[in-house]
């Protein structure tokens, strides 16, 4: 093989590799967007299920006082948000629904969770 043929082959391989790299990058971006949308939908679904459960409880009241009911709602809300946070999903306003890196802490999320602390 001549050197010019080798150069052309090398350029062709490099071009194909760049295309593959670009495709992989786009795929990663799409996966991240889908994961964030999935996280937002999971949180929204959980909230809606909670509302349905609460309205069902209102239709069939128990003997809890309004103060007990609001305390239970706050506790359940915090537990739900904590479970999302434990699944590495942001629950704070700036990054809501986006994925956190493994072991990454977020002071905004912690502030939200701390503000829901049941005493």
Secondary structure, DSSP 8 states (H G I E B T S, - for coil): --HHHHHHHHHHHHHHHHHHHHHHHHHHHHHHHHHHHHHHHHHHHHHHHHHHHHHHHHHT--S--HHHHHHHHHHHHHHHHHHHHHTTB--STTTTT-B--TT---HHHHHHHHHT---
